[in-house]
Amino acid sequence: MLKLLTVLLLSTFSMTATAQDSISISPRREYGFFEKATSPNKNRIIGVSSSVGSVWAGSMIALQTVWYADGSNGSFQFFDDSRNWLQMDKIGHVYTAYQLNGLTSDLYQWSGVNQKTSTWIGFGVSMGYQTTLEVLDGFSGEWGWSWADFASNMVGSSLYTAQELLWKEQRILPKFSYSPSPFAEIRPEVLGSSFTESLLKDYNGQTYWLSFSPARFLKNSKIPKWACFSFGYSAHEKLVGSEPTYLDASTGITYNEQREFLFSLDIDFSQIPIKRPWLKAIVKQLNYLKIPFPTVMLRDGKLVGSPFYF
């Protein structure tokens, strides 16, 4: 999960910045800086493709140097982690694969490539990039190739691609939220000793959501297209990846893993009626995150309400 979210953040900023820089060398354009090209724009396509390649190669070199350098044993191995962390890490793979597919597809559509082709390019980049990560894991002595990770990557990329091909829009939106949990303090070496580390490592504080607007499925609906229902999933008292319980030797307290299922409201920022292209492009990026709203949670067979859940 740490690698995946780091990759997503770096890819978002690096690919967007490099691709946008490429427009400055275009001698002529009939559309604004933030508007999609009306036909294939050679300079934009070169900029986007160069940024994708640079981020791909650069991040792999960095990960090989920093993340995998001490753990490689030179031989390829498999690792079954499908039952670890209440599958929170697998949902993280789904989320990241979806977002990488969407980011790449958006950049190529911005370059004037048609929607269908951009979508398949995004699928190929998302799957190719994350498969490269899985191969590196396969040669790592600490981990290994995980078929569960690969399957989760496929689900995430397919979720984006299927919606584009079926509806030509994204009606079901994977989102992410985080709120610090008290469990990171119990095992800081595993769940993180700082806010940044816990954001990436503490599954108890992470929640993954699927948001959708009923208006996108119903004809003549009076519900605004930006108004969404959202279903979430998280973990509680999960301190060990492969074991259902954890005994804190210092306090004698036993923590028992629990799944959390949530229902809330949300906003699809891509559907807010904004006329200025530059502002619309910026606001759309908020769709990476689930906005805090009143939430109902089912945990251990009990319903719990929160007036402001994030």
N, C-alpha and C positions, 0 to 999 in steps of 0.2 A: 504494500500500500504506500509506503514512504516513497519508493521509486516512482510509482505510478502518478501520484499527485504532483511530485516534483517535476516529472516529465510534462504533465499537462500544463502546469503553470509556465514552465520555460518555453514550451511550444507555442502557447498562446501569445506571449509577449514577443518572442523572437521571430516567429513566422509572420505575425502581423506587422511588426516594425519593418522587417526586411522587404516584405511585399509592398507596403505603402511607400517606402523609399523609392521603389522602382518607377513609380508614376512620374517622378520628377524628370526622367530622361525622355518622356514621351513628348514629341514635338507638337502634337495636336490631339485634342480630345474634345468631345461634345458632351461630356458628362462631368459632374463634380468629383472632387477628391474621394468622397465616401460613397458615391453612387456606383452601381454595377455597370461595367462596360456593356454597351448594347451589342457588341460583336467581339470576337476574340481579339484581345489587345496583347500584342507580342511582348511588349515590355513588362506588362503586368504578369503574364504567364511565366516569363523568364525569372522575374523577381520572386514569384511564389515558389516555383520549382527549385530555384537556388536556395531559398530559405528552408524549404522542407529538407533538401539534401544536407544542408549545413547543420541544421538542428539534429537531424538523424545521426550523422556521422560524429558530430562534436559531442553530443550527449552520450553516445556509446563509448567513445574514447574516455570521457570523463568517468562514466560508471565503471568501466573496466579498470581504470586507474585507482579510483577511490573506493568503490563498493565491492568489487570482486577480487582485488589484487591479492588479499591475504587468504582467500578461501578456495581458490581453484586447485583442484587436484589433478587436472590434465585429462580426466576421463569423463565421458558423458554418463549421467545417471538420471533415474526417474525418482520422483518424490510425490507421494500421495498425501496432499494436505487438504483434501476435500471436506474433512470433518472438523477442521480447525476454526477457531474464533467464531463459531456459530455462522459460518459462511459470510461474515461481514467483509472479509478481504476479497471474496469472490464478487460480491456486489460492487466493491470498489473497482474491480476490473471491468465490470459491465459499464459502470459510470464513466470511467476514463476512456474506454474504447468508443463509447457513444460520442463523447465530447471531442475526441481527436478526429473522428470521422466528420463530425459537424464542422469543426474548425477548418479542416482541410477543404471540405466541400464548399464552404462559404467563400474561402479565399479564391478558389478557382472560378466560382460563379462571379465574384467581384472582378475577375480577370476577363470575363466575357465568355467563358466556357459554358455550354448548355447544362441545364440542371441534371439530366440523367448521367452525362459523362462525368460531371463534377462529383456526383454522388458515388459513382463506382471508383473514381480516383481516391476519394476520401476513404472508401472501404479498404482499398488496397493499401493505402498508407497506414491506416490504423492497424490493420491486421499484420502487415509486414513489420511495422515498427515494434509492436508488442511481441510478435513471434521472435524477433531478434532478442528481445529481453528474456524470453523464455529459454532460448538457446544458451544465453549467458548463464542463466540459472542452472541449466543442465550440466554445465561444466564447473559449477561451483560446488565445493565440497560440503558447504553448509546447507544448500538447498538441492535443487534438481529440477528437471523438466516436469511441470505439473500439467496433466491433461485437464484438470479442473480449471486451472488458470486459462488455458487455451480455449476451453469451451466458453468460459465467461467472457473472454475477449470477443469471441464469435457472436455471442448473444448481444453484446453491446453494440458492435458494429452493424449487426443485422437489424437491430431495432431502429437505428437511424436510417439505414438504407431502405428497409421495407416501407417505412412511412413515406419517404420521398418518392418511391416508385408507385406506391398505392394511392397516396393522397396528394402528393406534390407539396407537402408541408409537414411540419412536426406537430402532431396533436398530443402525443404522450411524451412528457419531458422528464428525464431523470435529473434529479437535483440533489444537493448536498447541504447539510447544516452541521454545525458543531457547537457544543457547549461544554466547558470543562467539567469533568466528573471528579468525584473524590477518590476514585480508585487508582488514579495515576500516582498519588502520593504513597500508596501502599507498595507498588512495584515500579518505581520510577525508572529503573534500569531497563524495563520491558515496555512500559506504557508512556515513558517520557518524563523528563525532569524539568522541562520548561513548557511554556504555552505552545511554542512552535513544535517541539517534539511530540507533545501530547496530541496536538491537532492531527498529526500524521500517524501516530501509533496507538492512541487510546480509542479502541472501538466502542467503549462505553459512552464516550462523548460524541461520537459520530452518528449521524442519521442519514440514511439514503431514502429518497422520495421518488414517487412517480406522480407528476401533476398533469391534470388535463382539464380542459374547459368543456362543460356540457354543450356549450353553444357551437363548438366545432363539430359536434356529432348530430345536433338537432337542427332541422330547418326552421327558419322563421322564429328562432329563439330570441326572447327579449333579454336573456342573460348576456352581459358583455363578453366578448371573446377573450378578454384578458383575465376574467374571473375564473379561478380554478379550484377544483377539489384536489386534495393531495393525500396519498397513502404512503406511510413511511415504515421503515424497519430499522431496528437498532438492537444493541445488546446491553445487558445490565449485570453487574457483578461478574464480568468476564475478565479474569486476571491471568489465565493460562490458556494457551492456544488449543492444546489437545486434551485437557482435562476439564471435567464439568465443575470441579470444586477447587478451592484454594484455601489452605489453612495458613493464616497469618500467625507465625510463631510468636511474635512480640505481643500480641493481644489475645491470642487464643480464639479469635473469631474465624469462622468458616464462611467463605463466600461461595454462593451457588449460582451458576450461570442461569440467566433467564433471557428469553427473547421478548422483544417489545414490538408491538404492532400499533401504528398510529394513524389517526385521521385528522386532517386539518384543512385549512384554506390556503390559497396561494395566488400568485400573480404571474401571468405569462407576459413578460415585458416586451416580447416581440410583437404582441398584439395591441399594445397601447398606441392609439392614433397620434403619432408624432410626425409632423410634416418635414421637419429639417432632417435631411439624410445623415448628417454627422451626429446629431443628437440621438437619432433612432439607432444608429450603429453602436453608440456607446451604451445606451440604456439596455439594448438587447443582451449585452454581456452579463447583466445581472441574473440572467437565467441559469447561470452556473449554480446559483445558491437558492435555497428555499427561504422565503421571507418569514420572519416570526409572526405567528398568528395563534389564536386560541386552538388548543389541541386536545383530543381525547386519546388516551393510551391504554392498551390492553397489555398488562404485565402479570404473569403468573396467575392468570384467570381473574384478575381484578381490573376494573376500569378506574383510571386515574385521569383527572382533568388538569390542564395547565392553561392559565389565561394568556401566557406569552412564552411559547416554546420555540427554541431555536436549536 
